[in-house]
Amino acid sequence: MKVLAIDAATEACSVALRVSGQVLEKYQIAPRQHTQLLLKDIDQVLNEMGVAARDLDMVAYGCGPGAFTGVRLTLSVSQAFAFAHDLHMVPINNLEAVAWQVDAPVGDRVFVAFDARMGQVYFAGYRRQAQKMDCLVAADVAEPDKVPEFAGSGDCWLAGSGFTRYAPGLADTVCATATVTPTEFPRASAIAELAELRVSQGQSALAPDQATVTYVRNKVANKPGSGGSSG
């Protein structure tokens, strides 16, 4: 399977090409350069791996939550590429992508929190399985001291920029005995792998005009191509 993955929902900007399990990724922390980097990086990964756009199986993309402009940029670039090359799309939640990046054993819990600005964090909780992440706490946004405790069986891991921004208080609130990892931002390589797993397990990819984004602040509706005032 040949999967192109795109993400610019956070401070990180990344593009990855996954071909039969082999991955080439361009990844940078570049908060104000996403627009300039994405198209160049797409061309680079395709050219370096010798893959024509027409030979791709799908486009995977980080669908949020994250910065509003970053989520919208990711969607617009991914949609434009998919429309241009007659490809279907697979949305991957950015919080889930970070959870997947954590090297946690099967059965362990992973809680992810992103700095959402305005004194809040986006968060979600998962349990690691061999081929997927089970969602235990649905994605939401709250002040750090209002994030719920992440109770349950199995060891607990904490990841995401929220734990750096609000250390150590947020970690103590979520799970005082957890391991805090240095994994802060989603990577397109994780988005590509999760998308490939989902399609192989029977999930249908979306036509470009049905591509969705995930907003959690102010409960913005998750509609195809929907806008909003915040991510």
C-alpha positions in Angstrom: 0.0 0.0 0.0 1.2 3.5 -0.8 0.0 6.2 1.6 0.8 9.9 1.6 0.2 11.6 5.0 0.0 15.3 5.7 -0.3 17.2 9.0 0.1 20.8 10.1 -2.4 21.0 12.9 0.2 21.9 15.6 3.5 23.6 15.8 4.9 20.6 13.9 4.7 20.4 10.1 5.1 16.9 8.6 4.6 14.9 5.4 5.3 11.2 5.1 5.1 8.7 2.3 4.6 5.1 3.5 5.2 2.4 0.8 4.9 -1.3 1.7 5.9 -0.5 5.3 8.8 1.7 4.4 8.5 5.4 5.4 10.1 8.6 4.3 9.1 11.6 6.4 9.8 15.3 6.4 9.2 16.8 9.9 9.9 20.2 11.3 8.9 22.4 14.2 8.0 25.4 12.2 4.9 27.2 13.6 4.7 30.0 11.0 6.1 28.1 7.9 3.5 25.4 7.3 2.2 27.0 4.1 5.6 27.2 2.6 6.7 23.8 3.7 3.8 21.4 2.9 3.8 21.5 -0.9 7.6 21.4 -1.1 7.7 18.4 1.3 5.1 16.5 -0.6 7.1 16.9 -3.8 10.3 15.8 -2.0 8.9 12.6 -0.5 7.3 11.5 -3.8 10.5 12.3 -5.8 12.9 10.7 -3.3 10.9 7.5 -3.2 10.2 7.5 -6.9 6.5 7.3 -6.5 4.1 9.0 -8.9 1.0 10.7 -7.3 -1.3 8.6 -9.6 0.1 5.4 -8.0 -0.9 6.3 -4.5 -3.7 4.4 -2.8 -4.9 7.2 -0.5 -4.1 10.5 1.3 -4.1 10.4 5.1 -4.3 13.6 7.1 -4.4 14.9 10.6 -8.0 16.1 11.1 -7.5 17.9 14.4 -7.8 19.0 17.1 -5.2 21.6 16.9 -4.7 25.2 15.8 -7.7 26.3 13.6 -5.5 27.6 10.8 -3.3 24.5 10.9 -6.3 22.1 10.8 -7.8 24.0 7.9 -4.5 24.2 6.0 -4.0 20.4 6.4 -7.5 19.7 5.1 -7.3 22.1 2.2 -3.9 20.8 1.0 -5.0 17.2 1.4 -8.3 17.8 -0.4 -6.6 19.6 -3.3 -4.1 16.9 -3.7 -6.7 14.1 -3.5 -9.0 15.9 -6.0 -6.1 16.5 -8.4 -5.1 12.8 -8.4 -8.4 11.1 -8.0 -7.6 9.7 -4.5 -9.6 8.9 -1.4 -8.8 10.3 2.0 -8.5 8.9 5.6 -8.8 11.3 8.6 -6.7 10.5 11.7 -7.2 12.3 15.0 -4.1 14.1 16.0 -4.4 13.1 19.6 -4.6 9.5 18.6 -1.6 9.9 16.3 0.5 11.0 19.3 -0.8 8.1 21.4 0.3 5.7 18.7 3.8 7.2 18.6 4.3 6.3 22.3 6.2 3.1 22.7 3.7 1.7 25.2 3.1 -2.1 25.6 -0.2 -3.6 24.5 -2.8 -3.0 27.2 -1.2 0.1 28.7 -3.1 3.4 28.8 -1.9 6.6 27.0 -3.3 10.0 27.8 -2.5 12.8 25.3 -2.9 16.6 25.9 -2.0 19.4 23.5 -1.5 23.0 24.5 -4.7 24.6 23.1 -3.7 28.2 24.1 -6.1 30.4 26.0 -5.1 28.5 29.2 -6.6 25.2 27.9 -5.6 21.8 26.6 -7.1 19.4 24.1 -7.0 15.9 25.5 -8.1 12.3 25.0 -7.2 8.9 26.5 -6.5 5.6 24.9 -5.6 2.0 25.5 -2.8 0.5 23.3 -3.7 -2.5 21.2 -1.5 -4.3 18.7 -3.2 -2.9 15.6 -5.1 0.1 17.0 -5.8 2.5 19.8 -9.0 2.1 21.8 -10.5 5.4 22.9 -11.2 5.5 26.6 -11.7 9.3 27.0 -13.2 11.2 24.0 -11.4 14.2 22.7 -12.3 17.4 24.6 -10.9 20.7 25.7 -10.6 22.1 29.3 -8.5 24.2 31.6 -5.6 22.0 32.9 -7.0 21.7 36.5 -10.4 20.5 35.0 -9.0 17.7 32.9 -10.3 14.4 34.3 -8.2 11.8 36.2 -7.3 9.0 33.9 -8.2 6.0 36.0 -8.0 2.4 34.9 -6.0 -0.8 34.8 -2.5 -1.1 33.2 0.4 1.3 33.3 -0.2 4.9 32.2 1.8 7.1 29.8 1.4 10.8 29.3 2.3 12.5 26.0 1.8 15.8 24.2 2.8 19.4 24.5 0.2 20.1 27.2 2.4 18.2 29.7 5.3 20.4 28.8 3.4 23.6 29.0 1.6 22.8 32.3 4.2 20.7 34.1 4.0 19.2 36.6 0.5 20.1 37.6 -1.3 18.5 34.6 0.5 15.2 35.0 -0.4 15.1 38.7 -4.0 15.8 37.9 -4.3 13.1 35.1 -2.2 10.3 36.6 0.4 11.0 39.3 2.1 7.6 38.8 2.4 7.8 35.0 5.4 7.9 32.8 5.7 11.3 31.0 7.2 10.8 27.5 8.9 13.5 25.4 6.5 12.9 22.5 4.9 16.3 22.0 3.5 16.6 18.5 1.8 14.3 15.9 3.9 13.0 13.0 2.7 12.2 9.5 4.4 8.8 9.7 2.1 7.8 12.6 -0.9 9.2 10.7 0.1 7.1 7.6 0.5 3.9 9.6 -2.9 4.3 11.4 -4.7 5.1 8.1 -3.2 2.0 6.5 -4.2 -0.2 9.5 -7.8 1.1 9.4 -8.2 0.5 5.7 -6.8 -3.0 6.0 -9.3 -3.6 8.8 -12.2 -2.6 6.6 -12.7 1.1 7.1 -13.7 2.9 4.0 -11.7 5.9 2.8 -13.6 9.1 2.0 -14.1 10.9 -1.2 -12.4 14.3 -1.0 -15.7 16.2 -0.8 -16.6 14.2 2.3 -13.3 14.8 4.2 -13.9 16.0 7.8 -12.1 17.9 10.5 -12.4 17.6 14.2 -13.1 20.6 16.3 -13.6 20.3 20.1 -13.5 23.9 21.3 -17.0 25.5 21.5 -18.4 22.2 20.2 -18.0 23.2 16.6 -19.8 20.7 14.4 -17.7 18.1 12.6 -19.1 18.5 9.1 -17.4 17.9 5.8 -15.4 21.1 5.0 -16.9 22.9 8.0 -15.3 26.0 9.4 -15.3 27.6 12.8 -13.8 30.2 15.0 -11.3 27.9 16.8 -9.7 24.5 16.6 
